[in-house]
């Protein structure tokens, strides 16, 4: 959770800018701290390393886009700060145990409006029992 101090303000900024350069040196400079001091303070105040917090924010932004928009995976990856689809896929598999395509198929808010490149017939067709 975000607090009132420098780290809390920076967390709020990260939430609003998931595609920005969110590596420790850039975040430390923004907080006017040395990278080492920043990483230590961030972990103390946030309970997570800066990298874990950033990945969590980016994953949440990607989950939101996948469930609420038909945006292509490459656009989701770019606007959420993953850079490319492969990094997005790796983060989804590692943290959620599912790939982004399957996540969208399961959680897209308008299942009658399939994502680009996805046909509705491939959702859950099973052969009829004989």
Backbone as a chain_set.jsonl record, in Angstrom:
{"seq": "XXXXXXXXXXXXXXXXXXXXXXXXXXXXXXXXXXXXXXXXXXXXXXXXXXXXXXXXXXXXXXXXXXXXXXXXXXXXXXXXXXXXXXXXXXXXXXXXXXXXXXXXXXXXXXXXXXXXXXXXXXXXXXXXXX", "coords": {"N": [[0.846, -1.193, 0.0], [0.371, 2.269, -0.591], [2.095, 4.912, 0.991], [2.424, 8.11, 2.726], [4.923, 9.306, 2.52], [8.078, 9.861, 0.745], [8.536, 7.395, -0.553], [5.957, 6.337, -0.703], [4.733, 8.28, -2.339], [6.212, 7.841, -4.642], [5.455, 5.204, -5.214], [2.778, 5.647, -5.927], [3.22, 7.163, -8.223], [4.479, 5.24, -9.825], [2.335, 3.444, -10.179], [0.737, 4.985, -11.841], [2.302, 5.206, -14.084], [3.167, 2.75, -15.586], [4.677, 2.023, -17.849], [6.984, 3.472, -17.822], [10.571, 4.09, -17.327], [11.417, 2.049, -14.91], [13.481, 1.027, -13.475], [15.741, 0.43, -10.733], [17.92, 2.431, -10.534], [16.764, 4.649, -11.93], [14.395, 5.083, -10.483], [15.469, 5.625, -7.96], [16.84, 8.012, -8.477], [14.649, 9.643, -9.027], [13.522, 9.704, -6.525], [15.452, 11.057, -5.214], [17.586, 9.706, -3.937], [20.336, 7.505, -3.137], [20.856, 4.585, -5.176], [21.189, 2.233, -3.602], [20.377, 2.99, -0.985], [17.766, 3.773, -1.59], [16.632, 1.303, -2.506], [16.738, -0.196, -0.148], [15.139, 1.388, 1.645], [12.729, 1.356, 0.194], [12.006, -1.362, 0.267], [11.703, -1.675, 3.043], [9.529, 0.052, 3.574], [7.523, -0.647, 1.712], [7.383, -3.383, 1.793], [8.131, -5.029, -0.228], [10.549, -5.748, -2.789], [11.792, -3.156, -4.987], [11.73, -4.111, -7.677], [9.924, -6.289, -7.531], [7.595, -4.957, -6.777], [7.207, -3.285, -9.013], [6.849, -5.215, -11.04], [4.478, -6.372, -10.134], [2.692, -4.186, -10.332], [2.796, -3.756, -13.116], [1.829, -6.218, -14.046], [-0.788, -6.146, -13.025], [-1.802, -3.966, -14.454], [-1.649, -5.035, -17.043], [-3.357, -7.25, -16.77], [-5.773, -5.917, -16.384], [-6.037, -4.573, -18.872], [-6.174, -6.8, -20.595], [-8.557, -7.984, -19.783], [-10.422, -5.992, -20.196], [-10.157, -4.8, -22.698], [-9.81, -5.205, -26.31], [-7.193, -5.04, -27.112], [-4.199, -5.803, -28.941], [-1.716, -8.263, -27.935], [0.937, -7.32, -28.18], [0.638, -4.554, -27.967], [-0.459, -4.349, -25.391], [1.712, -5.36, -23.919], [3.637, -3.355, -24.448], [2.395, -0.937, -23.494], [2.112, -1.5, -20.844], [4.611, -1.711, -19.865], [6.215, -3.968, -20.249], [7.616, -4.233, -22.554], [8.021, -6.278, -24.604], [6.15, -9.016, -26.06], [7.069, -11.524, -25.246], [8.337, -11.086, -22.747], [6.099, -10.281, -21.322], [4.588, -12.663, -21.436], [6.309, -14.403, -20.0], [6.253, -13.215, -17.42], [3.52, -13.489, -16.797], [3.273, -16.309, -16.781], [5.057, -16.989, -14.712], [4.068, -15.571, -12.436], [1.256, -15.9, -12.447], [0.685, -18.371, -13.482], [-0.404, -18.858, -15.981], [-0.775, -18.188, -19.511], [-0.913, -14.98, -21.246], [-2.823, -15.009, -23.354], [-4.57, -17.132, -22.707], [-5.431, -16.156, -20.247], [-6.885, -13.89, -21.056], [-8.893, -15.176, -22.562], [-10.256, -16.439, -20.53], [-10.999, -14.367, -18.759], [-11.954, -12.104, -20.112], [-14.14, -9.388, -20.268], [-16.231, -9.158, -22.087], [-17.279, -11.708, -23.534], [-18.532, -12.233, -25.969], [-17.32, -10.662, -27.758], [-14.703, -11.411, -29.249], [-11.138, -11.371, -28.733], [-8.722, -9.768, -30.948], [-7.8, -11.833, -33.65], [-8.674, -14.057, -32.44], [-10.923, -16.661, -32.539], [-14.302, -17.254, -31.74], [-15.148, -19.872, -31.794], [-13.127, -21.533, -30.869], [-13.13, -21.651, -28.177], [-14.408, -23.464, -26.048], [-15.05, -25.991, -27.222], [-16.032, -29.272, -27.184], [-15.829, -32.652, -28.19], [-18.847, -34.382, -28.954], [-20.342, -36.695, -26.716], [-20.293, -40.195, -27.292]], "CA": [[0.0, 0.0, 0.0], [1.171, 3.483, -0.719], [2.064, 5.803, 2.153], [2.479, 9.547, 2.476], [6.292, 9.767, 2.335], [8.684, 9.83, -0.6], [8.333, 6.068, -1.154], [4.526, 6.259, -1.023], [4.48, 9.119, -3.523], [6.825, 7.158, -5.777], [4.582, 4.075, -5.539], [1.623, 6.197, -6.651], [3.699, 7.544, -9.555], [4.69, 3.978, -10.557], [1.0, 2.953, -10.542], [0.225, 5.81, -12.938], [3.245, 5.193, -15.215], [3.795, 1.419, -15.637], [5.573, 1.85, -18.997], [8.172, 4.318, -17.66], [11.792, 3.409, -16.884], [11.195, 1.805, -13.489], [14.626, 0.335, -12.876], [16.146, 1.044, -9.46], [18.636, 3.715, -10.654], [15.848, 5.715, -12.336], [13.498, 5.359, -9.357], [16.271, 6.245, -6.906], [17.065, 9.4, -8.881], [13.373, 10.339, -8.866], [13.317, 9.867, -5.08], [16.629, 11.784, -4.719], [18.32, 8.826, -3.026], [21.251, 6.585, -3.819], [20.134, 3.351, -5.493], [21.237, 1.289, -2.486], [19.513, 3.51, 0.087], [16.4, 3.703, -2.101], [16.169, -0.093, -2.511], [16.548, -0.575, 1.255], [13.961, 2.113, 2.153], [11.535, 0.884, -0.512], [11.637, -2.671, 0.814], [11.229, -1.469, 4.419], [8.224, 0.719, 3.595], [6.528, -1.292, 0.852], [7.335, -4.809, 2.059], [8.536, -5.714, -1.457], [11.652, -5.083, -3.486], [11.27, -2.311, -6.071], [11.45, -4.924, -8.872], [8.696, -7.066, -7.298], [6.472, -4.013, -6.817], [7.022, -2.865, -10.409], [6.259, -6.324, -11.789], [3.093, -6.499, -9.665], [1.943, -3.078, -10.943], [2.698, -4.007, -14.554], [0.924, -7.355, -14.245], [-2.162, -5.702, -12.776], [-2.191, -3.139, -15.605], [-1.849, -5.947, -18.176], [-4.58, -8.02, -16.5], [-6.896, -5.008, -16.628], [-6.182, -4.382, -20.321], [-6.6, -8.045, -21.22], [-9.95, -8.289, -19.463], [-11.324, -4.895, -20.546], [-9.968, -4.295, -24.065], [-9.366, -6.183, -27.304], [-5.866, -4.626, -27.573], [-3.269, -6.897, -29.235], [-0.743, -8.524, -26.874], [2.118, -6.454, -28.328], [0.278, -3.242, -27.427], [-0.574, -4.525, -23.944], [3.079, -5.475, -23.401], [4.303, -2.043, -24.537], [1.779, 0.094, -22.651], [2.218, -1.891, -19.435], [6.009, -1.664, -19.468], [6.952, -5.215, -20.44], [8.486, -4.071, -23.717], [7.663, -7.191, -25.685], [5.179, -10.052, -25.695], [7.729, -12.632, -24.545], [8.499, -10.711, -21.326], [4.744, -10.331, -20.767], [4.264, -14.098, -21.258], [7.112, -14.966, -18.895], [5.733, -12.693, -16.15], [2.22, -14.125, -16.554], [3.481, -17.716, -16.402], [5.747, -17.049, -13.418], [3.264, -15.049, -11.32], [-0.152, -16.308, -12.49], [0.579, -19.745, -13.941], [-1.203, -18.905, -17.206], [-0.261, -17.222, -20.48], [-1.853, -13.863, -21.428], [-3.899, -15.387, -24.271], [-5.533, -17.918, -21.933], [-6.013, -15.25, -19.249], [-7.915, -13.104, -21.743], [-9.999, -16.074, -22.912], [-10.98, -16.756, -19.309], [-11.471, -13.223, -17.983], [-12.408, -10.961, -20.912], [-15.458, -9.001, -19.77], [-17.257, -9.292, -23.114], [-16.876, -12.9, -24.278], [-19.095, -12.27, -27.317], [-16.45, -9.814, -28.57], [-13.397, -12.052, -29.098], [-9.94, -10.563, -28.958], [-8.248, -9.881, -32.322], [-7.124, -13.071, -33.981], [-9.259, -15.168, -31.681], [-12.255, -17.036, -33.009], [-15.099, -17.717, -30.614], [-15.377, -21.312, -31.841], [-12.068, -22.331, -30.25], [-13.168, -21.452, -26.726], [-14.58, -24.673, -25.226], [-15.747, -27.047, -27.951], [-15.622, -30.628, -26.891], [-16.587, -33.593, -29.025], [-20.039, -34.926, -28.316], [-20.174, -38.056, -26.193], [-20.903, -41.198, -28.18]], "C": [[0.875, 1.234, 0.0], [0.981, 4.371, 0.497], [2.178, 7.255, 1.732], [3.886, 10.05, 2.162], [6.769, 9.676, 0.901], [8.434, 8.492, -1.287], [6.861, 5.91, -1.549], [4.167, 7.076, -2.246], [5.043, 8.457, -4.771], [5.997, 5.936, -6.185], [3.37, 4.553, -6.341], [2.027, 6.587, -8.069], [3.903, 6.295, -10.413], [3.342, 3.428, -11.036], [0.445, 3.7, -11.752], [1.087, 5.733, -14.201], [3.925, 3.829, -15.367], [4.776, 1.222, -16.794], [6.847, 2.694, -18.892], [9.396, 3.462, -17.337], [11.684, 3.26, -15.37], [12.302, 0.95, -12.876], [15.075, 1.117, -11.642], [16.915, 2.348, -9.65], [17.715, 4.885, -11.03], [14.91, 6.083, -11.194], [14.239, 6.048, -8.218], [16.525, 7.711, -7.223], [15.79, 10.22, -8.68], [13.085, 10.613, -7.388], [14.465, 10.644, -4.423], [17.373, 10.988, -3.653], [19.344, 8.039, -3.837], [20.477, 5.308, -4.111], [20.081, 2.367, -4.317], [20.313, 1.714, -1.344], [18.045, 3.422, -0.344], [15.86, 2.271, -2.017], [15.879, -0.563, -1.091], [15.288, 0.071, 1.839], [12.678, 1.609, 1.509], [11.079, -0.436, 0.087], [11.109, -2.531, 2.236], [9.796, -0.932, 4.42], [7.149, -0.017, 2.808], [6.376, -2.786, 1.149], [7.688, -5.667, 0.857], [9.771, -5.021, -1.996], [11.047, -4.166, -4.548], [10.898, -3.136, -7.299], [10.157, -5.722, -8.705], [7.474, -6.157, -7.347], [6.163, -3.604, -8.25], [6.376, -3.984, -11.217], [4.789, -6.508, -11.401], [2.214, -5.421, -10.301], [1.737, -3.335, -12.433], [1.763, -5.174, -14.854], [-0.525, -6.939, -14.044], [-2.662, -4.846, -13.939], [-2.481, -4.025, -16.818], [-3.123, -6.775, -17.976], [-5.817, -7.174, -16.794], [-7.119, -4.829, -18.128], [-6.683, -5.644, -21.008], [-8.068, -8.351, -20.955], [-10.914, -7.22, -19.965], [-11.226, -4.414, -21.984], [-9.615, -5.433, -25.017], [-7.958, -5.877, -27.826], [-4.971, -5.837, -27.843], [-2.228, -7.047, -28.124], [0.482, -7.618, -26.966], [1.846, -5.063, -27.761], [0.148, -3.306, -25.909], [0.821, -4.573, -23.327], [3.773, -4.116, -23.38], [3.714, -1.042, -23.555], [1.855, -0.245, -21.168], [3.664, -2.02, -18.978], [6.8, -2.947, -19.633], [7.88, -5.154, -21.641], [8.122, -4.981, -24.865], [6.779, -8.317, -25.144], [5.844, -11.182, -24.909], [7.934, -12.312, -23.06], [7.144, -10.715, -20.624], [4.36, -11.78, -20.478], [5.006, -14.705, -20.075], [6.586, -14.498, -17.544], [4.393, -13.333, -15.807], [2.407, -15.568, -16.094], [4.061, -17.822, -14.999], [4.811, -16.658, -12.27], [1.835, -15.576, -11.288], [-0.36, -17.74, -12.957], [-0.239, -19.929, -15.211], [-0.596, -17.94, -18.212], [-1.319, -16.142, -20.734], [-3.047, -14.203, -22.319], [-4.988, -16.156, -23.518], [-6.196, -17.074, -20.847], [-7.152, -14.451, -19.88], [-9.121, -13.981, -22.066], [-10.872, -16.347, -21.689], [-11.65, -15.539, -18.676], [-11.947, -12.024, -18.79], [-13.849, -10.655, -20.559], [-16.573, -9.137, -20.787], [-16.918, -10.496, -23.984], [-17.481, -13.004, -25.676], [-18.282, -11.415, -28.274], [-15.032, -10.372, -28.459], [-12.244, -11.1, -29.39], [-9.479, -10.736, -30.403], [-7.506, -11.189, -32.541], [-7.698, -14.284, -33.272], [-10.663, -15.438, -32.2], [-13.032, -17.6, -31.836], [-15.273, -19.228, -30.621], [-14.287, -22.12, -31.152], [-12.092, -22.236, -28.734], [-13.281, -22.778, -25.96], [-15.36, -25.754, -25.962], [-15.171, -28.39, -27.577], [-16.41, -31.556, -27.797], [-17.779, -34.138, -28.263], [-19.766, -36.35, -27.857], [-20.901, -39.03, -27.102], [-21.574, -42.286, -27.377]], "O": [[1.985, 1.228, 0.531], [-0.136, 4.564, 0.975], [2.05, 7.594, 0.556], [4.028, 11.129, 1.587], [5.991, 9.449, -0.026], [8.149, 8.46, -2.484], [6.564, 5.397, -2.628], [3.392, 6.632, -3.094], [4.427, 8.503, -5.836], [5.852, 5.662, -7.376], [2.988, 3.921, -7.326], [1.267, 6.37, -9.012], [3.545, 6.286, -11.591], [3.226, 2.993, -12.182], [-0.238, 3.111, -12.59], [0.648, 6.15, -15.272], [5.15, 3.753, -15.283], [5.627, 0.335, -16.725], [7.698, 2.636, -19.78], [9.277, 2.259, -17.103], [11.842, 4.234, -14.634], [12.088, 0.244, -11.891], [14.818, 2.315, -11.526], [16.588, 3.323, -8.972], [17.871, 5.988, -10.506], [14.654, 7.264, -10.958], [13.7, 6.953, -7.581], [16.435, 8.562, -6.338], [15.848, 11.358, -8.215], [12.479, 11.628, -7.044], [14.452, 10.863, -3.211], [17.742, 11.519, -2.605], [19.235, 7.921, -5.057], [19.543, 4.973, -3.383], [19.049, 1.744, -4.07], [19.562, 0.9, -0.805], [17.185, 3.04, 0.45], [14.758, 2.052, -1.516], [14.886, -1.253, -0.855], [14.465, -0.609, 2.452], [11.659, 1.451, 2.182], [9.897, -0.61, 0.382], [10.15, -3.212, 2.598], [8.952, -1.407, 5.18], [5.982, -0.009, 3.2], [5.361, -3.389, 0.801], [7.563, -6.89, 0.906], [10.017, -3.852, -1.701], [9.908, -4.376, -4.965], [9.856, -2.892, -7.906], [9.372, -5.819, -9.648], [6.437, -6.536, -7.891], [5.002, -3.577, -8.658], [5.455, -3.734, -11.994], [3.951, -6.774, -12.263], [1.109, -5.714, -10.758], [0.636, -3.153, -12.952], [0.992, -5.122, -15.811], [-1.397, -7.339, -14.815], [-3.809, -4.98, -14.363], [-3.451, -3.79, -17.54], [-3.884, -6.975, -18.924], [-6.786, -7.657, -17.38], [-8.25, -4.921, -18.605], [-7.524, -5.572, -21.905], [-8.748, -8.917, -21.811], [-12.1, -7.498, -20.144], [-12.108, -3.696, -22.455], [-9.175, -6.499, -24.584], [-7.565, -6.397, -28.871], [-4.977, -6.794, -27.068], [-1.896, -6.073, -27.449], [1.012, -7.192, -25.94], [2.725, -4.461, -27.144], [0.605, -2.398, -25.215], [1.083, -3.904, -22.328], [4.426, -3.768, -22.396], [4.461, -0.363, -22.849], [1.681, 0.634, -20.323], [3.923, -2.394, -17.834], [7.951, -3.016, -19.2], [8.827, -5.935, -21.737], [7.93, -4.514, -25.988], [6.682, -8.531, -23.936], [5.233, -11.737, -23.996], [7.725, -13.177, -22.209], [7.048, -11.107, -19.461], [3.862, -12.088, -19.395], [4.427, -15.419, -19.257], [6.481, -15.299, -16.615], [4.154, -13.684, -14.652], [1.774, -16.003, -15.131], [3.617, -18.64, -14.193], [4.768, -17.341, -11.246], [1.251, -15.692, -10.21], [-1.464, -18.272, -12.843], [-0.715, -21.029, -15.489], [0.039, -16.963, -17.813], [-2.499, -16.365, -20.464], [-4.159, -13.738, -22.069], [-6.177, -15.872, -23.668], [-7.379, -17.25, -20.556], [-8.241, -14.348, -19.316], [-10.259, -13.56, -21.86], [-12.091, -16.471, -21.809], [-12.742, -15.652, -18.119], [-12.314, -11.008, -18.2], [-14.692, -11.552, -20.55], [-17.742, -9.223, -20.412], [-16.334, -10.337, -25.056], [-16.995, -13.786, -26.494], [-18.527, -11.437, -29.48], [-14.235, -9.87, -27.666], [-12.363, -10.162, -30.178], [-9.804, -11.744, -31.031], [-6.687, -11.598, -31.718], [-7.248, -15.41, -33.488], [-11.489, -14.529, -32.284], [-12.481, -18.344, -31.024], [-15.521, -19.82, -29.571], [-14.5, -23.3, -30.871], [-11.162, -22.697, -28.073], [-12.329, -23.172, -25.286], [-16.247, -26.374, -25.376], [-13.962, -28.608, -27.65], [-17.557, -31.26, -28.134], [-17.711, -34.33, -27.048], [-19.056, -37.109, -28.517], [-21.98, -38.737, -27.616], [-22.141, -43.216, -27.951]]}, "num_chains": 1, "name": "protein.A"}
